[in-house]
């Protein structure tokens, strides 16, 4: 049986510059974007639409200050499961998506199964999330929590130029 691989879409330097500008300012007007890219507005709009259609650009969103919202407590949780067969993984994935405080969840190849980023107001709120939600996840065997003291860099997805 042949292996199916997904190749990244072909992008030239203009596409990469467009992505770089949009990553920094998703609200830039198409007129300003065109001027900054060095193309006219019509081809820039066509390129942005193409990148959206290809799934390279998956959406636009506002970024919020976690500190201003009082949500600057970040904990990373190593999770080990008692069962890692596909059905167990799917049950875990479905359940963890329902916890609003979970900002990220990654299946890991290594000494544990998942790495989860949890954002809350404070340690007491994290403790409630751990006790009321995380500890009740399907197939959970154990957790280890690491509290972040400071975010040194959080740049999100960056384009490769």
C-alpha positions as CSV (number, residue, x, y, z in Angstrom):
1,X,0.0,0.0,0.0
2,X,1.4,3.4,-1.0
3,X,2.1,6.0,1.7
4,X,0.2,9.2,1.3
5,X,2.2,12.3,1.9
6,X,1.1,15.9,2.0
7,X,3.5,18.3,0.4
8,X,3.6,21.9,1.5
9,X,2.1,24.3,-1.1
10,X,4.5,26.0,-3.5
11,X,5.2,29.5,-2.3
12,X,7.4,32.2,-3.7
13,X,9.0,35.1,-1.9
14,X,5.9,37.3,-2.3
15,X,3.7,34.6,-0.5
16,X,6.2,34.4,2.3
17,X,6.3,38.2,2.7
18,X,2.5,38.3,2.7
19,X,2.4,35.6,5.5
20,X,5.1,37.5,7.5
21,X,3.1,40.7,7.3
22,X,-0.2,39.1,8.2
23,X,1.4,37.2,11.1
24,X,2.4,40.6,12.6
25,X,-0.7,42.5,11.6
26,X,-3.8,40.5,10.6
27,X,-5.8,43.6,10.3
28,X,-3.7,45.3,7.6
29,X,-5.7,46.5,4.7
30,X,-5.2,44.9,1.3
31,X,-4.0,48.3,0.0
32,X,-1.4,48.6,2.7
33,X,-0.4,44.9,2.3
34,X,0.0,45.4,-1.4
35,X,2.2,48.5,-0.9
36,X,4.4,46.7,1.7
37,X,4.7,43.6,-0.5
38,X,5.5,45.6,-3.7
39,X,2.7,44.3,-5.8
40,X,-0.6,45.9,-6.9
41,X,-3.7,45.2,-4.8
42,X,-5.4,42.7,-7.2
43,X,-2.6,40.1,-7.2
44,X,-2.1,40.5,-3.5
45,X,-5.8,39.8,-2.9
46,X,-5.6,36.8,-5.2
47,X,-2.5,35.5,-3.3
48,X,-4.2,35.9,0.0
49,X,-7.3,34.0,-1.2
50,X,-5.1,31.3,-2.7
51,X,-3.3,30.9,0.7
52,X,-6.6,30.7,2.4
53,X,-8.0,28.1,0.0
54,X,-4.9,26.0,0.4
55,X,-5.3,26.1,4.1
56,X,-2.1,27.9,4.8
57,X,-4.0,30.8,6.3
58,X,-6.5,29.2,8.6
59,X,-8.1,32.3,10.0
60,X,-7.7,35.6,11.6
61,X,-8.1,36.4,15.3
62,X,-7.5,38.9,18.0
63,X,-4.7,38.4,20.5
64,X,-5.5,39.2,24.1
65,X,-3.3,40.1,27.1
66,X,-3.5,37.2,29.5
67,X,-2.2,39.5,32.2
68,X,-4.8,42.2,31.6
69,X,-7.5,39.5,31.7
70,X,-6.1,38.1,35.0
71,X,-5.1,34.8,33.3
72,X,-1.4,34.9,33.7
73,X,-0.9,31.6,35.6
74,X,0.4,29.0,33.2
75,X,1.0,25.4,34.1
76,X,2.4,22.6,31.9
77,X,1.1,19.1,32.7
78,X,2.7,15.9,31.7
79,X,0.0,13.2,31.3
80,X,0.6,9.5,31.2
81,X,-2.3,7.3,30.1
82,X,-3.1,3.7,31.2
83,X,-4.1,2.8,27.6
84,X,-2.6,4.2,24.4
85,X,-4.6,2.3,21.9
86,X,-6.4,4.4,19.3
87,X,-9.8,4.3,20.9
88,X,-8.3,5.4,24.2
89,X,-6.4,8.3,22.6
90,X,-9.6,9.4,20.8
91,X,-11.6,9.3,24.1
92,X,-8.9,11.4,25.8
93,X,-8.7,13.9,22.9
94,X,-12.4,14.4,22.9
95,X,-12.5,14.9,26.7
96,X,-9.6,17.3,26.9
97,X,-11.0,19.6,24.2
98,X,-14.0,20.2,26.5
99,X,-11.8,21.9,29.2
100,X,-11.8,25.6,28.5
101,X,-8.6,26.3,30.5
102,X,-6.6,23.9,28.3
103,X,-4.8,26.2,25.9
104,X,-2.7,23.6,24.1
105,X,-2.5,19.8,24.1
106,X,0.1,17.8,22.3
107,X,0.6,14.0,21.9
108,X,4.2,13.4,22.7
109,X,6.7,10.8,21.6
110,X,8.8,10.2,24.7
111,X,8.5,9.3,28.4
112,X,4.9,10.5,28.8
113,X,1.9,10.7,26.5
114,X,0.6,14.3,26.4
115,X,1.9,17.7,27.2
116,X,-0.9,20.1,28.1
117,X,-0.7,23.9,28.7
118,X,-3.3,25.1,31.2
119,X,-4.0,28.9,31.7
120,X,-5.9,30.0,34.9
121,X,-6.1,33.0,37.2
122,X,-4.0,31.6,39.9
123,X,-2.7,28.4,41.5
124,X,-6.0,27.8,43.3
125,X,-7.9,27.9,40.0
126,X,-5.4,25.6,38.5
127,X,-5.9,23.2,41.4
128,X,-9.6,23.2,40.7
129,X,-9.1,22.4,37.0
130,X,-6.7,19.6,37.9
131,X,-9.1,18.1,40.5
132,X,-12.4,18.7,38.8
133,X,-11.4,18.1,35.1
134,X,-7.9,16.8,34.4
135,X,-8.0,14.1,37.0
136,X,-11.2,12.7,35.6
137,X,-10.0,12.4,32.0
138,X,-10.4,8.9,30.5
139,X,-7.5,6.5,30.8
140,X,-5.5,8.9,33.0
141,X,-2.7,7.1,34.8
142,X,-0.7,10.0,36.2
143,X,0.1,13.7,35.9
144,X,3.1,15.9,36.7
145,X,2.7,19.7,36.8
146,X,5.3,22.3,36.0
147,X,4.3,25.9,36.8
148,X,5.7,28.6,34.5
149,X,7.4,31.4,36.4
150,X,7.8,33.7,33.4
151,X,7.1,33.6,29.6
152,X,10.4,34.4,27.9
153,X,9.1,34.0,24.3
154,X,5.7,33.2,22.9
155,X,5.7,34.1,19.3
156,X,3.1,31.8,17.9
157,X,3.6,30.3,14.4
158,X,6.2,32.2,12.4
159,X,6.7,32.0,8.7
160,X,9.8,30.5,7.2
161,X,11.4,32.9,4.8
